[in-house]
Amino acid sequence: MENNDTRAFDTVPVPEFTDEEYQGLLAAEGWTPAETRYLLQLAAQWDLRFLVVADRYEYPGAPPRSVLD
């Protein structure tokens, strides 16, 4: 029996942003555009598995982060 279900291989698109979009829409106290990009890259790498992302999150110079951050 052949399985044509490919949902297990789908990836979720992770948004990208310009510096202008960051300043207008995403800026948050304690976060930089570079750190936000790092977070989104990890999210894409780990298919939005935020507990895995939180476990592997090590941005140089950033304070410790939790899943809730």
All heavy atoms as TSV, in Angstrom:
chain	resi	resn	atom	element	x	y	z
A	1	MET	N	N	0.839	-1.176	0.000
A	1	MET	CA	C	0.000	0.000	0.000
A	1	MET	C	C	0.883	1.239	0.000
A	1	MET	O	O	1.767	1.382	0.827
A	1	MET	CB	C	-0.887	-0.032	1.243
A	1	MET	CG	C	-1.862	1.091	1.288
A	1	MET	SD	S	-3.117	0.634	2.506
A	1	MET	CE	C	-3.334	2.144	3.289
A	2	GLU	N	N	0.651	2.096	-0.944
A	2	GLU	CA	C	1.467	3.303	-1.095
A	2	GLU	C	C	0.873	4.452	-0.264
A	2	GLU	O	O	-0.324	4.667	-0.239
A	2	GLU	CB	C	1.498	3.717	-2.571
A	2	GLU	CG	C	2.433	4.871	-2.833
A	2	GLU	CD	C	2.532	5.170	-4.320
A	2	GLU	OE1	O	2.325	4.247	-5.133
A	2	GLU	OE2	O	2.800	6.323	-4.639
A	3	ASN	N	N	1.747	5.188	0.405
A	3	ASN	CA	C	1.315	6.316	1.228
A	3	ASN	C	C	1.698	7.612	0.514
A	3	ASN	O	O	2.865	7.940	0.390
A	3	ASN	CB	C	1.966	6.245	2.606
A	3	ASN	CG	C	1.491	7.356	3.513
A	3	ASN	OD1	O	0.724	8.216	3.105
A	3	ASN	ND2	N	1.941	7.323	4.745
A	4	ASN	N	N	0.702	8.336	0.028
A	4	ASN	CA	C	0.948	9.595	-0.674
A	4	ASN	C	C	0.813	10.809	0.241
A	4	ASN	O	O	0.791	11.934	-0.218
A	4	ASN	CB	C	-0.017	9.742	-1.852
A	4	ASN	CG	C	0.294	8.745	-2.941
A	4	ASN	OD1	O	1.452	8.437	-3.179
A	4	ASN	ND2	N	-0.734	8.229	-3.584
A	5	ASP	N	N	0.705	10.584	1.517
A	5	ASP	CA	C	0.550	11.675	2.474
A	5	ASP	C	C	1.912	12.316	2.737
A	5	ASP	O	O	2.785	11.709	3.331
A	5	ASP	CB	C	-0.052	11.145	3.770
A	5	ASP	CG	C	-0.442	12.252	4.717
A	5	ASP	OD1	O	-0.262	13.425	4.365
A	5	ASP	OD2	O	-0.934	11.930	5.802
A	6	THR	N	N	2.095	13.541	2.268
A	6	THR	CA	C	3.389	14.218	2.413
A	6	THR	C	C	3.356	15.303	3.478
A	6	THR	O	O	4.292	16.071	3.598
A	6	THR	CB	C	3.829	14.846	1.078
A	6	THR	OG1	O	2.836	15.799	0.680
A	6	THR	CG2	C	4.034	13.814	0.018
A	7	ARG	N	N	2.300	15.372	4.265
A	7	ARG	CA	C	2.204	16.418	5.287
A	7	ARG	C	C	3.384	16.381	6.252
A	7	ARG	O	O	3.794	17.413	6.765
A	7	ARG	CB	C	0.903	16.302	6.054
A	7	ARG	CG	C	-0.286	16.771	5.255
A	7	ARG	CD	C	-1.522	16.648	6.061
A	7	ARG	NE	N	-1.788	15.205	6.210
A	7	ARG	CZ	C	-2.724	14.679	6.962
A	7	ARG	NH1	N	-3.497	15.461	7.668
A	7	ARG	NH2	N	-2.916	13.391	7.022
A	8	ALA	N	N	3.941	15.231	6.501
A	8	ALA	CA	C	5.071	15.127	7.419
A	8	ALA	C	C	6.297	15.863	6.891
A	8	ALA	O	O	7.195	16.194	7.646
A	8	ALA	CB	C	5.411	13.667	7.675
A	9	PHE	N	N	6.318	16.156	5.592
A	9	PHE	CA	C	7.476	16.802	4.993
A	9	PHE	C	C	7.232	18.269	4.654
A	9	PHE	O	O	8.103	18.931	4.122
A	9	PHE	CB	C	7.924	16.034	3.740
A	9	PHE	CG	C	8.278	14.608	4.055
A	9	PHE	CD1	C	7.421	13.585	3.699
A	9	PHE	CD2	C	9.436	14.290	4.730
A	9	PHE	CE1	C	7.726	12.267	4.001
A	9	PHE	CE2	C	9.753	12.982	5.034
A	9	PHE	CZ	C	8.904	11.968	4.674
A	10	ASP	N	N	6.028	18.761	4.951
A	10	ASP	CA	C	5.745	20.168	4.699
A	10	ASP	C	C	6.522	21.032	5.676
A	10	ASP	O	O	6.796	20.624	6.802
A	10	ASP	CB	C	4.247	20.466	4.858
A	10	ASP	CG	C	3.419	19.897	3.726
A	10	ASP	OD1	O	4.007	19.529	2.693
A	10	ASP	OD2	O	2.189	19.814	3.882
A	11	THR	N	N	6.864	22.229	5.239
A	11	THR	CA	C	7.507	23.178	6.130
A	11	THR	C	C	6.613	24.403	6.253
A	11	THR	O	O	5.863	24.737	5.339
A	11	THR	CB	C	8.891	23.612	5.606
A	11	THR	OG1	O	8.740	24.177	4.313
A	11	THR	CG2	C	9.849	22.435	5.544
A	12	VAL	N	N	6.701	25.036	7.376
A	12	VAL	CA	C	5.914	26.228	7.628
A	12	VAL	C	C	6.761	27.430	7.234
A	12	VAL	O	O	7.899	27.555	7.685
A	12	VAL	CB	C	5.523	26.317	9.115
A	12	VAL	CG1	C	4.772	27.590	9.398
A	12	VAL	CG2	C	4.725	25.105	9.512
A	13	PRO	N	N	6.224	28.307	6.394
A	13	PRO	CA	C	7.018	29.487	6.022
A	13	PRO	C	C	7.172	30.416	7.221
A	13	PRO	O	O	6.216	30.688	7.944
A	13	PRO	CB	C	6.197	30.140	4.911
A	13	PRO	CG	C	4.816	29.630	5.090
A	13	PRO	CD	C	4.924	28.282	5.752
A	14	VAL	N	N	8.391	30.848	7.459
A	14	VAL	CA	C	8.680	31.780	8.548
A	14	VAL	C	C	8.887	33.149	7.925
A	14	VAL	O	O	9.644	33.287	6.964
A	14	VAL	CB	C	9.925	31.323	9.335
A	14	VAL	CG1	C	10.290	32.323	10.410
A	14	VAL	CG2	C	9.660	29.948	9.955
A	15	PRO	N	N	8.222	34.151	8.430
A	15	PRO	CA	C	8.292	35.474	7.795
A	15	PRO	C	C	9.672	36.112	7.897
A	15	PRO	O	O	10.436	35.835	8.821
A	15	PRO	CB	C	7.263	36.299	8.573
A	15	PRO	CG	C	7.107	35.602	9.870
A	15	PRO	CD	C	7.381	34.155	9.612
A	16	GLU	N	N	9.955	36.930	6.935
A	16	GLU	CA	C	11.155	37.764	6.943
A	16	GLU	C	C	10.689	39.207	7.028
A	16	GLU	O	O	9.525	39.510	6.755
A	16	GLU	CB	C	11.971	37.528	5.679
A	16	GLU	CG	C	12.499	36.106	5.577
A	16	GLU	CD	C	13.323	35.888	4.323
A	16	GLU	OE1	O	13.609	36.866	3.596
A	16	GLU	OE2	O	13.678	34.734	4.069
A	17	PHE	N	N	11.576	40.108	7.401
A	17	PHE	CA	C	11.192	41.503	7.543
A	17	PHE	C	C	12.369	42.417	7.215
A	17	PHE	O	O	13.523	42.014	7.334
A	17	PHE	CB	C	10.695	41.786	8.967
A	17	PHE	CG	C	11.703	41.443	10.042
A	17	PHE	CD1	C	12.652	42.363	10.458
A	17	PHE	CD2	C	11.688	40.190	10.638
A	17	PHE	CE1	C	13.577	42.043	11.438
A	17	PHE	CE2	C	12.607	39.866	11.621
A	17	PHE	CZ	C	13.556	40.802	12.023
A	18	THR	N	N	12.028	43.621	6.801
A	18	THR	CA	C	13.035	44.650	6.564
A	18	THR	C	C	13.247	45.413	7.867
A	18	THR	O	O	12.461	45.283	8.822
A	18	THR	CB	C	12.581	45.636	5.478
A	18	THR	OG1	O	11.430	46.334	5.967
A	18	THR	CG2	C	12.253	44.925	4.174
A	19	ASP	N	N	14.278	46.242	7.904
A	19	ASP	CA	C	14.512	47.061	9.095
A	19	ASP	C	C	13.346	48.014	9.343
A	19	ASP	O	O	12.968	48.255	10.492
A	19	ASP	CB	C	15.820	47.845	8.963
A	19	ASP	CG	C	17.041	46.934	9.072
A	19	ASP	OD1	O	16.933	45.839	9.674
A	19	ASP	OD2	O	18.102	47.315	8.558
A	20	GLU	N	N	12.748	48.518	8.270
A	20	GLU	CA	C	11.607	49.428	8.409
A	20	GLU	C	C	10.398	48.690	8.993
A	20	GLU	O	O	9.694	49.213	9.857
A	20	GLU	CB	C	11.244	50.077	7.070
A	20	GLU	CG	C	12.290	51.021	6.517
A	20	GLU	CD	C	13.469	50.297	5.851
A	20	GLU	OE1	O	13.318	49.120	5.426
A	20	GLU	OE2	O	14.551	50.901	5.789
A	21	GLU	N	N	10.154	47.473	8.513
A	21	GLU	CA	C	9.052	46.686	9.049
A	21	GLU	C	C	9.292	46.342	10.523
A	21	GLU	O	O	8.370	46.375	11.333
A	21	GLU	CB	C	8.862	45.404	8.234
A	21	GLU	CG	C	8.320	45.649	6.844
A	21	GLU	CD	C	8.383	44.426	5.970
A	21	GLU	OE1	O	9.296	43.582	6.133
A	21	GLU	OE2	O	7.507	44.297	5.092
A	22	TYR	N	N	10.540	46.035	10.846
A	22	TYR	CA	C	10.866	45.741	12.237
A	22	TYR	C	C	10.538	46.942	13.120
A	22	TYR	O	O	9.872	46.796	14.144
A	22	TYR	CB	C	12.342	45.363	12.387
A	22	TYR	CG	C	12.708	45.059	13.818
A	22	TYR	CD1	C	12.484	43.795	14.352
A	22	TYR	CD2	C	13.227	46.038	14.656
A	22	TYR	CE1	C	12.771	43.511	15.668
A	22	TYR	CE2	C	13.519	45.768	15.986
A	22	TYR	CZ	C	13.289	44.502	16.480
A	22	TYR	OH	O	13.565	44.239	17.807
A	23	GLN	N	N	11.013	48.115	12.736
A	23	GLN	CA	C	10.781	49.307	13.544
A	23	GLN	C	C	9.296	49.637	13.652
A	23	GLN	O	O	8.823	50.044	14.713
A	23	GLN	CB	C	11.543	50.507	12.968
A	23	GLN	CG	C	13.044	50.404	13.107
A	23	GLN	CD	C	13.507	50.199	14.544
A	23	GLN	OE1	O	12.961	50.791	15.468
A	23	GLN	NE2	N	14.500	49.354	14.725
A	24	GLY	N	N	8.546	49.443	12.592
A	24	GLY	CA	C	7.139	49.798	12.583
A	24	GLY	C	C	6.207	48.757	13.192
A	24	GLY	O	O	5.154	49.097	13.715
A	25	LEU	N	N	6.612	47.475	13.125
A	25	LEU	CA	C	5.679	46.417	13.514
A	25	LEU	C	C	6.179	45.470	14.606
A	25	LEU	O	O	5.375	44.897	15.336
A	25	LEU	CB	C	5.322	45.569	12.286
A	25	LEU	CG	C	4.711	46.315	11.108
A	25	LEU	CD1	C	4.649	45.420	9.880
A	25	LEU	CD2	C	3.335	46.824	11.482
A	26	LEU	N	N	7.479	45.280	14.687
A	26	LEU	CA	C	7.988	44.211	15.540
A	26	LEU	C	C	8.833	44.669	16.721
A	26	LEU	O	O	9.106	43.862	17.615
A	26	LEU	CB	C	8.841	43.244	14.707
A	26	LEU	CG	C	8.132	42.536	13.557
A	26	LEU	CD1	C	9.137	41.788	12.697
A	26	LEU	CD2	C	7.084	41.599	14.091
A	27	ALA	N	N	9.274	45.899	16.719
A	27	ALA	CA	C	10.194	46.369	17.750
A	27	ALA	C	C	9.621	46.115	19.141
A	27	ALA	O	O	8.462	46.398	19.415
A	27	ALA	CB	C	10.492	47.847	17.557
A	28	ALA	N	N	10.452	45.536	19.999
A	28	ALA	CA	C	10.050	45.255	21.379
A	28	ALA	C	C	11.238	45.534	22.288
A	28	ALA	O	O	12.390	45.279	21.918
A	28	ALA	CB	C	9.609	43.804	21.519
A	29	GLU	N	N	10.944	46.033	23.455
A	29	GLU	CA	C	12.001	46.360	24.405
A	29	GLU	C	C	12.826	45.117	24.735
A	29	GLU	O	O	12.282	44.045	25.007
A	29	GLU	CB	C	11.375	46.907	25.683
A	29	GLU	CG	C	12.403	47.434	26.668
A	29	GLU	CD	C	11.761	48.055	27.884
A	29	GLU	OE1	O	10.651	48.604	27.762
A	29	GLU	OE2	O	12.374	47.981	28.953
A	30	GLY	N	N	14.141	45.267	24.664
A	30	GLY	CA	C	15.029	44.160	24.981
A	30	GLY	C	C	15.377	43.256	23.814
A	30	GLY	O	O	16.138	42.308	23.981
A	31	TRP	N	N	14.823	43.534	22.644
A	31	TRP	CA	C	15.104	42.738	21.451
A	31	TRP	C	C	15.708	43.634	20.381
A	31	TRP	O	O	15.344	44.789	20.255
A	31	TRP	CB	C	13.820	42.102	20.904
A	31	TRP	CG	C	13.308	40.983	21.747
A	31	TRP	CD1	C	12.546	41.085	22.869
A	31	TRP	CD2	C	13.539	39.592	21.541
A	31	TRP	NE1	N	12.275	39.847	23.372
A	31	TRP	CE2	C	12.878	38.901	22.575
A	31	TRP	CE3	C	14.238	38.873	20.585
A	31	TRP	CZ2	C	12.900	37.519	22.682
A	31	TRP	CZ3	C	14.237	37.484	20.694
A	31	TRP	CH2	C	13.583	36.833	21.722
A	32	THR	N	N	16.616	43.076	19.594
A	32	THR	CA	C	17.194	43.786	18.450
A	32	THR	C	C	16.709	43.103	17.169
A	32	THR	O	O	16.275	41.938	17.207
A	32	THR	CB	C	18.733	43.731	18.484
A	32	THR	OG1	O	19.146	42.358	18.334
A	32	THR	CG2	C	19.291	44.310	19.781
A	33	PRO	N	N	16.822	43.801	16.045
A	33	PRO	CA	C	16.459	43.131	14.786
A	33	PRO	C	C	17.299	41.871	14.543
A	33	PRO	O	O	16.772	40.846	14.093
A	33	PRO	CB	C	16.741	44.190	13.720
A	33	PRO	CG	C	16.627	45.489	14.440
A	33	PRO	CD	C	17.118	45.223	15.838
A	34	ALA	N	N	18.582	41.931	14.868
A	34	ALA	CA	C	19.454	40.773	14.646
A	34	ALA	C	C	19.027	39.587	15.507
A	34	ALA	O	O	18.990	38.445	15.034
A	34	ALA	CB	C	20.905	41.143	14.935
A	35	GLU	N	N	18.678	39.837	16.764
A	35	GLU	CA	C	18.246	38.738	17.634
A	35	GLU	C	C	16.899	38.176	17.186
A	35	GLU	O	O	16.668	36.972	17.238
A	35	GLU	CB	C	18.170	39.190	19.089
A	35	GLU	CG	C	17.894	38.034	20.030
A	35	GLU	CD	C	17.870	38.419	21.489
A	35	GLU	OE1	O	18.031	39.606	21.828
A	35	GLU	OE2	O	17.663	37.506	22.309
A	36	THR	N	N	16.028	39.047	16.715
A	36	THR	CA	C	14.730	38.593	16.210
A	36	THR	C	C	14.924	37.716	14.975
A	36	THR	O	O	14.271	36.677	14.833
A	36	THR	CB	C	13.829	39.795	15.890
A	36	THR	OG1	O	13.682	40.590	17.076
A	36	THR	CG2	C	12.463	39.361	15.402
A	37	ARG	N	N	15.828	38.112	14.092
A	37	ARG	CA	C	16.132	37.272	12.912
A	37	ARG	C	C	16.693	35.917	13.340
A	37	ARG	O	O	16.350	34.881	12.758
A	37	ARG	CB	C	17.099	37.993	11.988
A	37	ARG	CG	C	16.455	39.079	11.175
A	37	ARG	CD	C	17.404	39.673	10.129
A	37	ARG	NE	N	16.724	40.694	9.383
A	37	ARG	CZ	C	16.777	42.000	9.669
A	37	ARG	NH1	N	17.509	42.427	10.673
A	37	ARG	NH2	N	16.102	42.873	8.953
A	38	TYR	N	N	17.565	35.934	14.346
A	38	TYR	CA	C	18.122	34.681	14.869
A	38	TYR	C	C	17.003	33.772	15.373
A	38	TYR	O	O	16.969	32.577	15.065
A	38	TYR	CB	C	19.116	34.999	15.992
A	38	TYR	CG	C	19.618	33.798	16.741
A	38	TYR	CD1	C	20.549	32.929	16.177
A	38	TYR	CD2	C	19.159	33.519	18.024
A	38	TYR	CE1	C	21.004	31.819	16.872
A	38	TYR	CE2	C	19.617	32.408	18.726
A	38	TYR	CZ	C	20.536	31.569	18.144
A	38	TYR	OH	O	20.984	30.472	18.830
A	39	LEU	N	N	16.069	34.335	16.133
A	39	LEU	CA	C	14.931	33.564	16.642
A	39	LEU	C	C	14.132	32.959	15.491
A	39	LEU	O	O	13.780	31.771	15.515
A	39	LEU	CB	C	14.033	34.450	17.502
A	39	LEU	CG	C	12.708	33.830	17.945
A	39	LEU	CD1	C	12.936	32.627	18.843
A	39	LEU	CD2	C	11.858	34.880	18.642
A	40	LEU	N	N	13.844	33.758	14.475
A	40	LEU	CA	C	13.057	33.260	13.342
A	40	LEU	C	C	13.826	32.205	12.544
A	40	LEU	O	O	13.228	31.256	12.029
A	40	LEU	CB	C	12.615	34.417	12.453
A	40	LEU	CG	C	11.593	35.362	13.088
A	40	LEU	CD1	C	11.297	36.534	12.164
A	40	LEU	CD2	C	10.321	34.629	13.457
A	41	GLN	N	N	15.144	32.341	12.444
A	41	GLN	CA	C	15.943	31.320	11.765
A	41	GLN	C	C	15.878	29.990	12.511
A	41	GLN	O	O	15.743	28.929	11.903
A	41	GLN	CB	C	17.393	31.779	11.620
A	41	GLN	CG	C	17.580	32.868	10.601
A	41	GLN	CD	C	18.993	33.457	10.650
A	41	GLN	OE1	O	19.778	33.181	11.551
A	41	GLN	NE2	N	19.297	34.299	9.671
A	42	LEU	N	N	15.980	30.059	13.844
A	42	LEU	CA	C	15.851	28.830	14.627
A	42	LEU	C	C	14.451	28.236	14.487
A	42	LEU	O	O	14.294	27.019	14.384
A	42	LEU	CB	C	16.132	29.100	16.107
A	42	LEU	CG	C	17.591	29.235	16.531
A	42	LEU	CD1	C	17.672	29.499	18.033
A	42	LEU	CD2	C	18.389	28.000	16.177
A	43	ALA	N	N	13.449	29.100	14.496
A	43	ALA	CA	C	12.068	28.621	14.336
A	43	ALA	C	C	11.904	27.896	13.014
A	43	ALA	O	O	11.258	26.841	12.946
A	43	ALA	CB	C	11.087	29.789	14.447
A	44	ALA	N	N	12.480	28.437	11.961
A	44	ALA	CA	C	12.406	27.783	10.653
A	44	ALA	C	C	13.185	26.467	10.661
A	44	ALA	O	O	12.706	25.445	10.150
A	44	ALA	CB	C	12.943	28.712	9.570
A	45	GLN	N	N	14.365	26.489	11.247
A	45	GLN	CA	C	15.207	25.288	11.288
A	45	GLN	C	C	14.523	24.148	12.033
A	45	GLN	O	O	14.638	22.986	11.644
A	45	GLN	CB	C	16.535	25.622	11.965
A	45	GLN	CG	C	17.475	24.452	12.108
A	45	GLN	CD	C	18.756	24.830	12.819
A	45	GLN	OE1	O	19.028	25.994	13.090
A	45	GLN	NE2	N	19.554	23.841	13.139
A	46	TRP	N	N	13.806	24.462	13.087
A	46	TRP	CA	C	13.167	23.450	13.921
A	46	TRP	C	C	11.660	23.390	13.707
A	46	TRP	O	O	10.922	22.915	14.568
A	46	TRP	CB	C	13.517	23.679	15.389
A	46	TRP	CG	C	14.980	23.503	15.624
A	46	TRP	CD1	C	15.905	24.483	15.816
A	46	TRP	CD2	C	15.696	22.270	15.606
A	46	TRP	NE1	N	17.158	23.926	15.933
A	46	TRP	CE2	C	17.061	22.576	15.818
A	46	TRP	CE3	C	15.319	20.942	15.447
A	46	TRP	CZ2	C	18.045	21.588	15.860
A	46	TRP	CZ3	C	16.305	19.966	15.492
A	46	TRP	CH2	C	17.640	20.296	15.701
A	47	ASP	N	N	11.196	23.839	12.543
A	47	ASP	CA	C	9.788	23.719	12.137
A	47	ASP	C	C	8.819	24.231	13.210
A	47	ASP	O	O	7.812	23.590	13.517
A	47	ASP	CB	C	9.437	22.280	11.774
A	47	ASP	CG	C	10.209	21.793	10.566
A	47	ASP	OD1	O	10.399	22.602	9.637
A	47	ASP	OD2	O	10.634	20.627	10.553
A	48	LEU	N	N	9.139	25.373	13.783
A	48	LEU	CA	C	8.303	26.059	14.774
A	48	LEU	C	C	8.084	25.245	16.046
A	48	LEU	O	O	7.132	25.467	16.773
A	48	LEU	CB	C	6.949	26.463	14.173
A	48	LEU	CG	C	7.015	27.398	12.963
A	48	LEU	CD1	C	5.613	27.702	12.475
A	48	LEU	CD2	C	7.763	28.673	13.288
A	49	ARG	N	N	8.991	24.345	16.328
A	49	ARG	CA	C	8.920	23.586	17.588
A	49	ARG	C	C	9.575	24.444	18.671
A	49	ARG	O	O	10.766	24.355	18.929
A	49	ARG	CB	C	9.621	22.248	17.444
A	49	ARG	CG	C	8.919	21.319	16.475
A	49	ARG	CD	C	9.664	19.996	16.372
A	49	ARG	NE	N	9.034	19.134	15.425
A	49	ARG	CZ	C	9.509	18.921	14.192
A	49	ARG	NH1	N	10.603	19.503	13.782
A	49	ARG	NH2	N	8.862	18.118	13.375
A	50	PHE	N	N	8.755	25.286	19.308
A	50	PHE	CA	C	9.297	26.320	20.176
A	50	PHE	C	C	9.984	25.778	21.423
A	50	PHE	O	O	10.897	26.424	21.944
A	50	PHE	CB	C	8.223	27.352	20.520
A	50	PHE	CG	C	8.001	28.300	19.393
A	50	PHE	CD1	C	6.972	28.101	18.491
A	50	PHE	CD2	C	8.852	29.371	19.195
A	50	PHE	CE1	C	6.792	28.964	17.425
A	50	PHE	CE2	C	8.679	30.239	18.136
A	50	PHE	CZ	C	7.645	30.037	17.249
A	51	LEU	N	N	9.620	24.621	21.906
A	51	LEU	CA	C	10.362	24.055	23.035
A	51	LEU	C	C	11.764	23.658	22.611
A	51	LEU	O	O	12.722	23.838	23.366
A	51	LEU	CB	C	9.614	22.864	23.633
A	51	LEU	CG	C	8.294	23.202	24.318
A	51	LEU	CD1	C	7.606	21.937	24.803
A	51	LEU	CD2	C	8.493	24.186	25.453
A	52	VAL	N	N	11.909	23.165	21.388
A	52	VAL	CA	C	13.232	22.839	20.859
A	52	VAL	C	C	14.018	24.126	20.618
A	52	VAL	O	O	15.202	24.223	20.952
A	52	VAL	CB	C	13.124	22.000	19.567
A	52	VAL	CG1	C	14.494	21.738	18.967
A	52	VAL	CG2	C	12.385	20.708	19.827
A	53	VAL	N	N	13.362	25.129	20.040
A	53	VAL	CA	C	14.013	26.422	19.801
A	53	VAL	C	C	14.504	26.995	21.124
A	53	VAL	O	O	15.650	27.445	21.237
A	53	VAL	CB	C	13.059	27.408	19.091
A	53	VAL	CG1	C	13.643	28.806	19.053
A	53	VAL	CG2	C	12.741	26.918	17.686
A	54	ALA	N	N	13.665	26.982	22.147
A	54	ALA	CA	C	14.054	27.520	23.456
A	54	ALA	C	C	15.251	26.765	24.027
A	54	ALA	O	O	16.146	27.365	24.626
A	54	ALA	CB	C	12.880	27.460	24.414
A	55	ASP	N	N	15.294	25.474	23.809
A	55	ASP	CA	C	16.399	24.661	24.312
A	55	ASP	C	C	17.713	25.012	23.622
A	55	ASP	O	O	18.776	24.965	24.238
A	55	ASP	CB	C	16.074	23.182	24.118
A	55	ASP	CG	C	17.149	22.283	24.688
A	55	ASP	OD1	O	17.416	22.395	25.907
A	55	ASP	OD2	O	17.722	21.486	23.925
A	56	ARG	N	N	17.648	25.376	22.351
A	56	ARG	CA	C	18.862	25.637	21.573
A	56	ARG	C	C	19.198	27.124	21.438
A	56	ARG	O	O	20.173	27.498	20.816
A	56	ARG	CB	C	18.713	25.004	20.186
A	56	ARG	CG	C	18.866	23.495	20.280
A	56	ARG	CD	C	18.185	22.788	19.163
A	56	ARG	NE	N	18.393	21.351	19.215
A	56	ARG	CZ	C	17.737	20.509	20.009
A	56	ARG	NH1	N	16.859	20.970	20.859
A	56	ARG	NH2	N	17.956	19.212	19.965
A	57	TYR	N	N	18.395	27.963	22.031
A	57	TYR	CA	C	18.545	29.410	21.887
A	57	TYR	C	C	19.761	29.898	22.661
A	57	TYR	O	O	19.818	29.798	23.891
A	57	TYR	CB	C	17.293	30.119	22.407
A	57	TYR	CG	C	17.225	31.560	21.979
A	57	TYR	CD1	C	16.609	31.894	20.794
A	57	TYR	CD2	C	17.790	32.565	22.743
A	57	TYR	CE1	C	16.539	33.209	20.376
A	57	TYR	CE2	C	17.726	33.887	22.330
A	57	TYR	CZ	C	17.100	34.191	21.153
A	57	TYR	OH	O	17.055	35.500	20.744
A	58	GLU	N	N	20.746	30.418	21.933
A	58	GLU	CA	C	21.964	30.954	22.545
A	58	GLU	C	C	22.435	32.148	21.736
A	58	GLU	O	O	23.390	32.060	20.973
A	58	GLU	CB	C	23.060	29.891	22.596
A	58	GLU	CG	C	22.758	28.737	23.519
A	58	GLU	CD	C	23.893	27.740	23.599
A	58	GLU	OE1	O	24.982	27.991	23.029
A	58	GLU	OE2	O	23.697	26.691	24.224
A	59	TYR	N	N	21.777	33.271	21.902
A	59	TYR	CA	C	22.188	34.470	21.171
A	59	TYR	C	C	23.238	35.202	21.996
A	59	TYR	O	O	22.994	35.536	23.161
A	59	TYR	CB	C	20.989	35.378	20.881
A	59	TYR	CG	C	21.336	36.479	19.914
A	59	TYR	CD1	C	21.452	36.222	18.566
A	59	TYR	CD2	C	21.588	37.767	20.368
A	59	TYR	CE1	C	21.787	37.215	17.664
A	59	TYR	CE2	C	21.925	38.778	19.474
A	59	TYR	CZ	C	22.024	38.487	18.134
A	59	TYR	OH	O	22.363	39.475	17.242
A	60	PRO	N	N	24.421	35.450	21.423
A	60	PRO	CA	C	25.504	36.095	22.173
A	60	PRO	C	C	25.096	37.469	22.714
A	60	PRO	O	O	24.573	38.307	21.993
A	60	PRO	CB	C	26.627	36.247	21.138
A	60	PRO	CG	C	26.278	35.313	20.037
A	60	PRO	CD	C	24.788	35.159	20.049
A	61	GLY	N	N	25.322	37.664	24.002
A	61	GLY	CA	C	25.054	38.947	24.620
A	61	GLY	C	C	23.616	39.182	25.037
A	61	GLY	O	O	23.304	40.201	25.647
A	62	ALA	N	N	22.735	38.258	24.731
A	62	ALA	CA	C	21.324	38.416	25.091
A	62	ALA	C	C	21.087	37.854	26.485
A	62	ALA	O	O	21.774	36.928	26.913
A	62	ALA	CB	C	20.435	37.699	24.092
A	63	PRO	N	N	20.103	38.386	27.173
A	63	PRO	CA	C	19.765	37.814	28.475
A	63	PRO	C	C	19.136	36.433	28.291
A	63	PRO	O	O	18.695	36.098	27.188
A	63	PRO	CB	C	18.737	38.807	29.033
A	63	PRO	CG	C	18.132	39.441	27.830
A	63	PRO	CD	C	19.218	39.497	26.803
A	64	PRO	N	N	19.092	35.643	29.341
A	64	PRO	CA	C	18.419	34.342	29.222
A	64	PRO	C	C	16.960	34.548	28.781
A	64	PRO	O	O	16.289	35.462	29.245
A	64	PRO	CB	C	18.478	33.780	30.647
A	64	PRO	CG	C	19.601	34.508	31.295
A	64	PRO	CD	C	19.642	35.863	30.668
A	65	ARG	N	N	16.493	33.722	27.873
A	65	ARG	CA	C	15.133	33.821	27.346
A	65	ARG	C	C	14.353	32.571	27.721
A	65	ARG	O	O	14.896	31.487	27.829
A	65	ARG	CB	C	15.140	33.958	25.821
A	65	ARG	CG	C	15.941	35.121	25.273
A	65	ARG	CD	C	15.186	36.391	25.411
A	65	ARG	NE	N	15.897	37.487	24.734
A	65	ARG	CZ	C	15.552	38.733	24.857
A	65	ARG	NH1	N	14.534	39.082	25.609
A	65	ARG	NH2	N	16.220	39.671	24.228
A	66	SER	N	N	13.048	32.745	27.869
A	66	SER	CA	C	12.168	31.604	28.110
A	66	SER	C	C	11.246	31.443	26.904
A	66	SER	O	O	11.217	32.290	26.019
A	66	SER	CB	C	11.342	31.822	29.372
A	66	SER	OG	O	10.307	32.757	29.126
A	67	VAL	N	N	10.495	30.374	26.892
A	67	VAL	CA	C	9.540	30.152	25.806
A	67	VAL	C	C	8.538	31.304	25.761
A	67	VAL	O	O	8.043	31.678	24.695
A	67	VAL	CB	C	8.815	28.808	25.981
A	67	VAL	CG1	C	7.731	28.621	24.935
A	67	VAL	CG2	C	9.816	27.672	25.893
A	68	LEU	N	N	8.232	31.892	26.872
A	68	LEU	CA	C	7.251	32.969	26.937
A	68	LEU	C	C	7.780	34.289	26.370
A	68	LEU	O	O	7.001	35.191	26.067
A	68	LEU	CB	C	6.774	33.179	28.368
A	68	LEU	CG	C	6.124	31.951	28.998
A	68	LEU	CD1	C	5.759	32.243	30.445
A	68	LEU	CD2	C	4.920	31.513	28.212
A	69	ASP	N	N	9.097	34.422	26.242
A	69	ASP	CA	C	9.671	35.646	25.664
A	69	ASP	C	C	9.375	35.694	24.189
A	69	ASP	O	O	9.358	36.647	23.545
A	69	ASP	CB	C	11.169	35.728	25.900
A	69	ASP	CG	C	11.509	36.067	27.351
A	69	ASP	OD1	O	10.688	36.716	28.009
A	69	ASP	OD2	O	12.582	35.667	27.797
